[in-house]
Amino acid sequence: MEPSMEYCLAQVLQKDVGKRLQVGQELIEYFSDKQKSADLEHDQTMLDKMVDGLATSWVNSSNYKVRL
C-alpha cells in the first residue's frame, strides 16, 4: 500500500517516539518521490498541517533522534 498524505500526517502526529523514528525514512521517501506525493501540491491545508506537526511535535521533541 502506497502511503497517502493522510497516512503521513497521522504518523507525524502520533505520540510514540519509537514509531516516529521508524516512519522518518518513509516520510523522506514519500516527499522525495514526485509521483507518490503529487497530492502535496493540491492540498495546501494538509501540507500546512504536516509542516505544523513536524515543527511542533518533532523539532521541539525532547528526544534528540526525533529532532534530527
GIKAMO-V128400 format. One record per helix or strand of 3 or more residues. SS is the DSSP state (@ for helix, = for strand). FROM is the first residue (numbers start at 1). LEN is the number of residues. If there is no record, write none. Layout:
ss=SS from=FROM len=LEN
ss=SS from=FROM len=LEN
//
This chain:
ss=@ from=5 len=9
ss=@ from=17 len=16
ss=@ from=38 len=3
ss=@ from=44 len=16
ss=@ from=64 len=4
//
